[in-house]
Amino acid sequence: METKCKICGEKIEVAEDSMAGELLECPSCGMSYEITSINGNTVSIKNAENVGEDWGE
Ligand SMILES: [Zn+2]
């Protein structure tokens, strides 16, 4: 499986046995992502640095 970096568009390899909540790192720009869901071969990611800060206050 694979997904795309939101910043630079580089392809990010995702292991076949990955699960939601695992962290990924873009090999090109180093941006950290967290897997939010996996649906078939579609891997959804979010910026890992924003964890805990996106819920509003
Ligand atoms: Zn990148």
N, CA, C, O and the ligand as a Tripos MOL2 file, in Angstrom:
@<TRIPOS>MOLECULE
protein
  229   227    58     0     0
PROTEIN
NO_CHARGES

@<TRIPOS>ATOM
      1 N           0.8540   -1.1960    0.0000 N.3       1 MET1
      2 CA          0.0000    0.0000    0.0000 C.3       1 MET1
      3 C           0.8810    1.2340    0.0000 C.2       1 MET1
      4 O           2.0830    1.1680    0.2570 O.2       1 MET1
      5 N           0.2580    2.3500   -0.2920 N.am      2 GLU2
      6 CA          1.0110    3.5910   -0.2570 C.3       2 GLU2
      7 C           0.0390    4.7640   -0.1070 C.2       2 GLU2
      8 O          -1.1590    4.6460   -0.3650 O.2       2 GLU2
      9 N           0.5900    5.8790    0.3100 N.am      3 THR3
     10 CA         -0.1950    7.1100    0.3670 C.3       3 THR3
     11 C           0.7020    8.2440   -0.0920 C.2       3 THR3
     12 O           1.8510    8.0210   -0.4730 O.2       3 THR3
     13 N           0.1830    9.4450   -0.0560 N.am      4 LYS4
     14 CA          0.9400   10.5860   -0.5710 C.3       4 LYS4
     15 C           1.1580   11.6210    0.5160 C.2       4 LYS4
     16 O           0.2650   11.8950    1.3180 O.2       4 LYS4
     17 N           2.3340   12.1830    0.5340 N.am      5 CYS5
     18 CA          2.6440   13.2610    1.4620 C.3       5 CYS5
     19 C           1.7890   14.4810    1.1320 C.2       5 CYS5
     20 O           1.6780   14.8660   -0.0320 O.2       5 CYS5
     21 N           1.1820   15.0930    2.1590 N.am      6 LYS6
     22 CA          0.3420   16.2720    1.9380 C.3       6 LYS6
     23 C           1.1850   17.5050    1.6290 C.2       6 LYS6
     24 O           0.6910   18.4650    1.0370 O.2       6 LYS6
     25 N           2.4340   17.4810    2.0210 N.am      7 ILE7
     26 CA          3.2980   18.6460    1.8550 C.3       7 ILE7
     27 C           3.9740   18.6400    0.4880 C.2       7 ILE7
     28 O           3.8510   19.5980   -0.2750 O.2       7 ILE7
     29 N           4.6840   17.5660    0.1820 N.am      8 CYS8
     30 CA          5.5040   17.5700   -1.0240 C.3       8 CYS8
     31 C           4.9790   16.6240   -2.0990 C.2       8 CYS8
     32 O           5.4850   16.6310   -3.2200 O.2       8 CYS8
     33 N           3.9670   15.8050   -1.7760 N.am      9 GLY9
     34 CA          3.3770   14.9360   -2.7750 C.3       9 GLY9
     35 C           4.1560   13.6560   -3.0070 C.2       9 GLY9
     36 O           3.7940   12.8590   -3.8730 O.2       9 GLY9
     37 N           5.2120   13.4510   -2.2530 N.am     10 GLU10
     38 CA          6.0230   12.2400   -2.4120 C.3      10 GLU10
     39 C           5.2360   11.0070   -1.9850 C.2      10 GLU10
     40 O           4.4280   11.0670   -1.0590 O.2      10 GLU10
     41 N           5.4750    9.8970   -2.6630 N.am     11 LYS11
     42 CA          4.8290    8.6530   -2.2900 C.3      11 LYS11
     43 C           5.4250    8.1320   -0.9860 C.2      11 LYS11
     44 O           6.6420    8.1340   -0.7980 O.2      11 LYS11
     45 N           4.5380    7.6820   -0.0820 N.am     12 ILE12
     46 CA          4.9930    7.1040    1.1840 C.3      12 ILE12
     47 C           4.5560    5.6450    1.2190 C.2      12 ILE12
     48 O           3.3660    5.3440    1.1270 O.2      12 ILE12
     49 N           5.5080    4.7580    1.3490 N.am     13 GLU13
     50 CA          5.1930    3.3340    1.4160 C.3      13 GLU13
     51 C           4.5330    3.0040    2.7480 C.2      13 GLU13
     52 O           4.9600    3.4800    3.8000 O.2      13 GLU13
     53 N           3.4910    2.1890    2.6910 N.am     14 VAL14
     54 CA          2.7950    1.7600    3.9000 C.3      14 VAL14
     55 C           2.8100    0.2330    3.9380 C.2      14 VAL14
     56 O           2.3730   -0.4190    2.9900 O.2      14 VAL14
     57 N           3.3060   -0.3260    5.0180 N.am     15 ALA15
     58 CA          3.3860   -1.7820    5.1410 C.3      15 ALA15
     59 C           2.0020   -2.4120    5.0640 C.2      15 ALA15
     60 O           1.0210   -1.8410    5.5410 O.2      15 ALA15
     61 N           1.9340   -3.5810    4.4650 N.am     16 GLU16
     62 CA          0.6490   -4.2500    4.2570 C.3      16 GLU16
     63 C          -0.0780   -4.5370    5.5710 C.2      16 GLU16
     64 O          -1.3070   -4.6080    5.6070 O.2      16 GLU16
     65 N           0.6840   -4.6990    6.6380 N.am     17 ASP17
     66 CA          0.0590   -5.0480    7.9220 C.3      17 ASP17
     67 C          -0.0980   -3.8350    8.8350 C.2      17 ASP17
     68 O          -0.3120   -3.9880   10.0370 O.2      17 ASP17
     69 N           0.0080   -2.6270    8.2690 N.am     18 SER18
     70 CA         -0.1570   -1.4220    9.0730 C.3      18 SER18
     71 C          -1.5950   -1.2710    9.5390 C.2      18 SER18
     72 O          -2.5280   -1.7590    8.9000 O.2      18 SER18
     73 N          -1.7570   -0.5870   10.6610 N.am     19 MET19
     74 CA         -3.0910   -0.3450   11.2030 C.3      19 MET19
     75 C          -3.2450    1.1330   11.5340 C.2      19 MET19
     76 O          -2.2640    1.8700   11.6410 O.2      19 MET19
     77 N          -4.5060    1.5510   11.6930 N.am     20 ALA20
     78 CA         -4.7790    2.9370   12.0780 C.3      20 ALA20
     79 C          -4.0510    3.2500   13.3830 C.2      20 ALA20
     80 O          -3.9880    2.4150   14.2860 O.2      20 ALA20
     81 N          -3.5100    4.4460   13.4700 N.am     21 GLY21
     82 CA         -2.7900    4.8550   14.6620 C.3      21 GLY21
     83 C          -1.2830    4.7420   14.5160 C.2      21 GLY21
     84 O          -0.5360    5.2970   15.3220 O.2      21 GLY21
     85 N          -0.8300    4.0260   13.4890 N.am     22 GLU22
     86 CA          0.6090    3.9140   13.2750 C.3      22 GLU22
     87 C           1.1520    5.1960   12.6610 C.2      22 GLU22
     88 O           0.4340    5.9260   11.9780 O.2      22 GLU22
     89 N           2.4230    5.4560   12.9110 N.am     23 LEU23
     90 CA          3.0460    6.6710   12.4150 C.3      23 LEU23
     91 C           3.8420    6.3920   11.1470 C.2      23 LEU23
     92 O           4.4740    5.3460   10.9980 O.2      23 LEU23
     93 N           3.7900    7.3600   10.2400 N.am     24 LEU24
     94 CA          4.5550    7.2930    8.9970 C.3      24 LEU24
     95 C           5.4220    8.5410    8.9090 C.2      24 LEU24
     96 O           5.1280    9.5680    9.5210 O.2      24 LEU24
     97 N           6.4970    8.4310    8.1330 N.am     25 GLU25
     98 CA          7.3160    9.6070    7.9010 C.3      25 GLU25
     99 C           7.6070    9.7220    6.4200 C.2      25 GLU25
    100 O           7.9890    8.7470    5.7730 O.2      25 GLU25
    101 N           7.4240   10.9130    5.8890 N.am     26 CYS26
    102 CA          7.7110   11.1300    4.4800 C.3      26 CYS26
    103 C           9.2110   10.9840    4.2420 C.2      26 CYS26
    104 O          10.0080   11.6220    4.9300 O.2      26 CYS26
    105 N           9.6060   10.1520    3.2760 N.am     27 PRO27
    106 CA         11.0340    9.9530    3.0120 C.3      27 PRO27
    107 C          11.6720   11.1650    2.3620 C.2      27 PRO27
    108 O          12.8960   11.2870    2.3410 O.2      27 PRO27
    109 N          10.8590   12.0590    1.8330 N.am     28 SER28
    110 CA         11.3880   13.2100    1.1110 C.3      28 SER28
    111 C          11.5680   14.4250    2.0250 C.2      28 SER28
    112 O          12.6520   15.0040    2.0830 O.2      28 SER28
    113 N          10.4960   14.8130    2.7410 N.am     29 CYS29
    114 CA         10.5620   16.0390    3.5420 C.3      29 CYS29
    115 C          10.5950   15.7660    5.0390 C.2      29 CYS29
    116 O          10.8470   16.6780    5.8260 O.2      29 CYS29
    117 N          10.3400   14.4980    5.4520 N.am     30 GLY30
    118 CA         10.4570   14.1580    6.8660 C.3      30 GLY30
    119 C           9.2230   14.4590    7.6820 C.2      30 GLY30
    120 O           9.2380   14.2940    8.9020 O.2      30 GLY30
    121 N           8.1420   14.9000    7.0340 N.am     31 MET31
    122 CA          6.9050   15.1880    7.7390 C.3      31 MET31
    123 C           6.3480   13.9150    8.3890 C.2      31 MET31
    124 O           6.3600   12.8430    7.7830 O.2      31 MET31
    125 N           5.8630   14.0440    9.6190 N.am     32 SER32
    126 CA          5.3060   12.8830   10.3200 C.3      32 SER32
    127 C           3.7990   12.8270   10.1650 C.2      32 SER32
    128 O           3.1130   13.8440   10.2760 O.2      32 SER32
    129 N           3.2880   11.6320    9.9090 N.am     33 TYR33
    130 CA          1.8520   11.4290    9.7480 C.3      33 TYR33
    131 C           1.3860   10.2670   10.6030 C.2      33 TYR33
    132 O           2.1540    9.3610   10.9240 O.2      33 TYR33
    133 N           0.1160   10.3110   10.9650 N.am     34 GLU34
    134 CA         -0.5080    9.1930   11.6490 C.3      34 GLU34
    135 C          -1.5840    8.6190   10.7310 C.2      34 GLU34
    136 O          -2.3550    9.3620   10.1240 O.2      34 GLU34
    137 N          -1.6300    7.2910   10.6370 N.am     35 ILE35
    138 CA         -2.6710    6.6540    9.8410 C.3      35 ILE35
    139 C          -3.9960    6.7860   10.5810 C.2      35 ILE35
    140 O          -4.1150    6.3800   11.7370 O.2      35 ILE35
    141 N          -4.9910    7.3570    9.9040 N.am     36 THR36
    142 CA         -6.3060    7.4970   10.5410 C.3      36 THR36
    143 C          -7.2270    6.3550   10.1620 C.2      36 THR36
    144 O          -8.0660    5.9460   10.9650 O.2      36 THR36
    145 N          -7.0850    5.8300    8.9450 N.am     37 SER37
    146 CA         -7.9120    4.6980    8.5400 C.3      37 SER37
    147 C          -7.3220    4.0390    7.3060 C.2      37 SER37
    148 O          -6.6250    4.6730    6.5140 O.2      37 SER37
    149 N          -7.6120    2.7660    7.1620 N.am     38 ILE38
    150 CA         -7.2020    2.0250    5.9740 C.3      38 ILE38
    151 C          -8.4310    1.3400    5.4060 C.2      38 ILE38
    152 O          -9.0900    0.5520    6.0860 O.2      38 ILE38
    153 N          -8.7330    1.6490    4.1500 N.am     39 ASN39
    154 CA         -9.9040    1.0830    3.4960 C.3      39 ASN39
    155 C          -9.4550    0.4640    2.1810 C.2      39 ASN39
    156 O          -9.2570    1.1750    1.1960 O.2      39 ASN39
    157 N          -9.2930   -0.8580    2.1580 N.am     40 GLY40
    158 CA         -8.7370   -1.4930    0.9790 C.3      40 GLY40
    159 C          -7.3020   -1.0330    0.8000 C.2      40 GLY40
    160 O          -6.4650   -1.2280    1.6810 O.2      40 GLY40
    161 N          -7.0180   -0.4210   -0.3470 N.am     41 ASN41
    162 CA         -5.6690    0.0770   -0.6000 C.3      41 ASN41
    163 C          -5.5680    1.5840   -0.3900 C.2      41 ASN41
    164 O          -4.5510    2.1990   -0.7100 O.2      41 ASN41
    165 N          -6.6300    2.1680    0.1500 N.am     42 THR42
    166 CA         -6.6120    3.6020    0.4010 C.3      42 THR42
    167 C          -6.2300    3.8760    1.8580 C.2      42 THR42
    168 O          -6.9140    3.4470    2.7870 O.2      42 THR42
    169 N          -5.1340    4.5940    2.0310 N.am     43 VAL43
    170 CA         -4.6400    4.9000    3.3740 C.3      43 VAL43
    171 C          -4.8760    6.3770    3.6650 C.2      43 VAL43
    172 O          -4.3570    7.2430    2.9600 O.2      43 VAL43
    173 N          -5.6610    6.6670    4.7040 N.am     44 SER44
    174 CA         -5.8960    8.0530    5.0940 C.3      44 SER44
    175 C          -4.9220    8.4320    6.1950 C.2      44 SER44
    176 O          -4.6830    7.6550    7.1190 O.2      44 SER44
    177 N          -4.3640    9.6270    6.0930 N.am     45 ILE45
    178 CA         -3.3820   10.0790    7.0800 C.3      45 ILE45
    179 C          -3.7200   11.4770    7.5610 C.2      45 ILE45
    180 O          -4.4440   12.2260    6.9050 O.2      45 ILE45
    181 N          -3.1730   11.8110    8.7340 N.am     46 LYS46
    182 CA         -3.2680   13.1840    9.2270 C.3      46 LYS46
    183 C          -1.8980   13.5790    9.7550 C.2      46 LYS46
    184 O          -1.0470   12.7270   10.0090 O.2      46 LYS46
    185 N          -1.6980   14.8680    9.9150 N.am     47 ASN47
    186 CA         -0.4260   15.3440   10.4280 C.3      47 ASN47
    187 C          -0.2560   14.9090   11.8790 C.2      47 ASN47
    188 O          -1.0770   15.2500   12.7310 O.2      47 ASN47
    189 N           0.7930   14.1670   12.1600 N.am     48 ALA48
    190 CA          1.0000   13.6420   13.5020 C.3      48 ALA48
    191 C           1.2790   14.7590   14.4980 C.2      48 ALA48
    192 O           0.9740   14.6150   15.6820 O.2      48 ALA48
    193 N           1.8490   15.8600   14.0460 N.am     49 GLU49
    194 CA          2.2090   16.9440   14.9500 C.3      49 GLU49
    195 C           0.9820   17.6400   15.5310 C.2      49 GLU49
    196 O           1.0720   18.3360   16.5420 O.2      49 GLU49
    197 N          -0.1720   17.4420   14.8770 N.am     50 ASN50
    198 CA         -1.3710   18.1220   15.3430 C.3      50 ASN50
    199 C          -2.2030   17.2740   16.3040 C.2      50 ASN50
    200 O          -3.2860   17.6810   16.7240 O.2      50 ASN50
    201 N          -1.6960   16.1130   16.6430 N.am     51 VAL51
    202 CA         -2.4280   15.2260   17.5320 C.3      51 VAL51
    203 C          -2.7690   15.9530   18.8390 C.2      51 VAL51
    204 O          -1.8910   16.5180   19.4910 O.2      51 VAL51
    205 N          -4.0270   15.9300   19.2040 N.am     52 GLY52
    206 CA         -4.4300   16.5380   20.4690 C.3      52 GLY52
    207 C          -4.6960   18.0240   20.3810 C.2      52 GLY52
    208 O          -5.1160   18.6370   21.3620 O.2      52 GLY52
    209 N          -4.4590   18.6080   19.2280 N.am     53 GLU53
    210 CA         -4.6710   20.0470   19.1220 C.3      53 GLU53
    211 C          -5.7870   20.3890   18.1520 C.2      53 GLU53
    212 O          -6.0400   21.5640   17.8870 O.2      53 GLU53
    213 N          -6.4410   19.3980   17.6320 N.am     54 ASP54
    214 CA         -7.4490   19.6230   16.6090 C.3      54 ASP54
    215 C          -8.8760   19.4990   17.1190 C.2      54 ASP54
    216 O          -9.8180   19.5020   16.3270 O.2      54 ASP54
    217 N          -9.0410   19.3920   18.4010 N.am     55 TRP55
    218 CA        -10.3520   19.0700   18.9400 C.3      55 TRP55
    219 C         -11.1180   20.3250   19.3810 C.2      55 TRP55
    220 O         -12.2580   20.2270   19.8360 O.2      55 TRP55
    221 N         -10.5150   21.4640   19.2510 N.am     56 GLY56
    222 CA        -11.1730   22.7080   19.6520 C.3      56 GLY56
    223 C         -11.1240   22.8690   21.1500 C.2      56 GLY56
    224 O         -11.0450   21.9020   21.9080 O.2      56 GLY56
    225 N         -11.1750   24.1360   21.5560 N.am     57 GLU57
    226 CA        -11.1030   24.3690   22.9920 C.3      57 GLU57
    227 C         -11.9920   25.5240   23.3720 C.2      57 GLU57
    228 O         -12.0720   25.8810   24.5480 O.2      57 GLU57
    229 ZN          6.8990   15.0250    2.0750 Zn       58 ZN58
@<TRIPOS>BOND
     1     1     2 1
     2     2     3 1
     3     3     4 2
     4     3     5 am
     5     5     6 1
     6     6     7 1
     7     7     8 2
     8     7     9 am
     9     9    10 1
    10    10    11 1
    11    11    12 2
    12    11    13 am
    13    13    14 1
    14    14    15 1
    15    15    16 2
    16    15    17 am
    17    17    18 1
    18    18    19 1
    19    19    20 2
    20    19    21 am
    21    21    22 1
    22    22    23 1
    23    23    24 2
    24    23    25 am
    25    25    26 1
    26    26    27 1
    27    27    28 2
    28    27    29 am
    29    29    30 1
    30    30    31 1
    31    31    32 2
    32    31    33 am
    33    33    34 1
    34    34    35 1
    35    35    36 2
    36    35    37 am
    37    37    38 1
    38    38    39 1
    39    39    40 2
    40    39    41 am
    41    41    42 1
    42    42    43 1
    43    43    44 2
    44    43    45 am
    45    45    46 1
    46    46    47 1
    47    47    48 2
    48    47    49 am
    49    49    50 1
    50    50    51 1
    51    51    52 2
    52    51    53 am
    53    53    54 1
    54    54    55 1
    55    55    56 2
    56    55    57 am
    57    57    58 1
    58    58    59 1
    59    59    60 2
    60    59    61 am
    61    61    62 1
    62    62    63 1
    63    63    64 2
    64    63    65 am
    65    65    66 1
    66    66    67 1
    67    67    68 2
    68    67    69 am
    69    69    70 1
    70    70    71 1
    71    71    72 2
    72    71    73 am
    73    73    74 1
    74    74    75 1
    75    75    76 2
    76    75    77 am
    77    77    78 1
    78    78    79 1
    79    79    80 2
    80    79    81 am
    81    81    82 1
    82    82    83 1
    83    83    84 2
    84    83    85 am
    85    85    86 1
    86    86    87 1
    87    87    88 2
    88    87    89 am
    89    89    90 1
    90    90    91 1
    91    91    92 2
    92    91    93 am
    93    93    94 1
    94    94    95 1
    95    95    96 2
    96    95    97 am
    97    97    98 1
    98    98    99 1
    99    99   100 2
   100    99   101 am
   101   101   102 1
   102   102   103 1
   103   103   104 2
   104   103   105 am
   105   105   106 1
   106   106   107 1
   107   107   108 2
   108   107   109 am
   109   109   110 1
   110   110   111 1
   111   111   112 2
   112   111   113 am
   113   113   114 1
   114   114   115 1
   115   115   116 2
   116   115   117 am
   117   117   118 1
   118   118   119 1
   119   119   120 2
   120   119   121 am
   121   121   122 1
   122   122   123 1
   123   123   124 2
   124   123   125 am
   125   125   126 1
   126   126   127 1
   127   127   128 2
   128   127   129 am
   129   129   130 1
   130   130   131 1
   131   131   132 2
   132   131   133 am
   133   133   134 1
   134   134   135 1
   135   135   136 2
   136   135   137 am
   137   137   138 1
   138   138   139 1
   139   139   140 2
   140   139   141 am
   141   141   142 1
   142   142   143 1
   143   143   144 2
   144   143   145 am
   145   145   146 1
   146   146   147 1
   147   147   148 2
   148   147   149 am
   149   149   150 1
   150   150   151 1
   151   151   152 2
   152   151   153 am
   153   153   154 1
   154   154   155 1
   155   155   156 2
   156   155   157 am
   157   157   158 1
   158   158   159 1
   159   159   160 2
   160   159   161 am
   161   161   162 1
   162   162   163 1
   163   163   164 2
   164   163   165 am
   165   165   166 1
   166   166   167 1
   167   167   168 2
   168   167   169 am
   169   169   170 1
   170   170   171 1
   171   171   172 2
   172   171   173 am
   173   173   174 1
   174   174   175 1
   175   175   176 2
   176   175   177 am
   177   177   178 1
   178   178   179 1
   179   179   180 2
   180   179   181 am
   181   181   182 1
   182   182   183 1
   183   183   184 2
   184   183   185 am
   185   185   186 1
   186   186   187 1
   187   187   188 2
   188   187   189 am
   189   189   190 1
   190   190   191 1
   191   191   192 2
   192   191   193 am
   193   193   194 1
   194   194   195 1
   195   195   196 2
   196   195   197 am
   197   197   198 1
   198   198   199 1
   199   199   200 2
   200   199   201 am
   201   201   202 1
   202   202   203 1
   203   203   204 2
   204   203   205 am
   205   205   206 1
   206   206   207 1
   207   207   208 2
   208   207   209 am
   209   209   210 1
   210   210   211 1
   211   211   212 2
   212   211   213 am
   213   213   214 1
   214   214   215 1
   215   215   216 2
   216   215   217 am
   217   217   218 1
   218   218   219 1
   219   219   220 2
   220   219   221 am
   221   221   222 1
   222   222   223 1
   223   223   224 2
   224   223   225 am
   225   225   226 1
   226   226   227 1
   227   227   228 2
@<TRIPOS>SUBSTRUCTURE
     1 MET1         2 RESIDUE 1 A MET
     2 GLU2         6 RESIDUE 1 A GLU
     3 THR3        10 RESIDUE 1 A THR
     4 LYS4        14 RESIDUE 1 A LYS
     5 CYS5        18 RESIDUE 1 A CYS
     6 LYS6        22 RESIDUE 1 A LYS
     7 ILE7        26 RESIDUE 1 A ILE
     8 CYS8        30 RESIDUE 1 A CYS
     9 GLY9        34 RESIDUE 1 A GLY
    10 GLU10       38 RESIDUE 1 A GLU
    11 LYS11       42 RESIDUE 1 A LYS
    12 ILE12       46 RESIDUE 1 A ILE
    13 GLU13       50 RESIDUE 1 A GLU
    14 VAL14       54 RESIDUE 1 A VAL
    15 ALA15       58 RESIDUE 1 A ALA
    16 GLU16       62 RESIDUE 1 A GLU
    17 ASP17       66 RESIDUE 1 A ASP
    18 SER18       70 RESIDUE 1 A SER
    19 MET19       74 RESIDUE 1 A MET
    20 ALA20       78 RESIDUE 1 A ALA
    21 GLY21       82 RESIDUE 1 A GLY
    22 GLU22       86 RESIDUE 1 A GLU
    23 LEU23       90 RESIDUE 1 A LEU
    24 LEU24       94 RESIDUE 1 A LEU
    25 GLU25       98 RESIDUE 1 A GLU
    26 CYS26      102 RESIDUE 1 A CYS
    27 PRO27      106 RESIDUE 1 A PRO
    28 SER28      110 RESIDUE 1 A SER
    29 CYS29      114 RESIDUE 1 A CYS
    30 GLY30      118 RESIDUE 1 A GLY
    31 MET31      122 RESIDUE 1 A MET
    32 SER32      126 RESIDUE 1 A SER
    33 TYR33      130 RESIDUE 1 A TYR
    34 GLU34      134 RESIDUE 1 A GLU
    35 ILE35      138 RESIDUE 1 A ILE
    36 THR36      142 RESIDUE 1 A THR
    37 SER37      146 RESIDUE 1 A SER
    38 ILE38      150 RESIDUE 1 A ILE
    39 ASN39      154 RESIDUE 1 A ASN
    40 GLY40      158 RESIDUE 1 A GLY
    41 ASN41      162 RESIDUE 1 A ASN
    42 THR42      166 RESIDUE 1 A THR
    43 VAL43      170 RESIDUE 1 A VAL
    44 SER44      174 RESIDUE 1 A SER
    45 ILE45      178 RESIDUE 1 A ILE
    46 LYS46      182 RESIDUE 1 A LYS
    47 ASN47      186 RESIDUE 1 A ASN
    48 ALA48      190 RESIDUE 1 A ALA
    49 GLU49      194 RESIDUE 1 A GLU
    50 ASN50      198 RESIDUE 1 A ASN
    51 VAL51      202 RESIDUE 1 A VAL
    52 GLY52      206 RESIDUE 1 A GLY
    53 GLU53      210 RESIDUE 1 A GLU
    54 ASP54      214 RESIDUE 1 A ASP
    55 TRP55      218 RESIDUE 1 A TRP
    56 GLY56      222 RESIDUE 1 A GLY
    57 GLU57      226 RESIDUE 1 A GLU
    58 ZN58       229 GROUP 0 **** ****
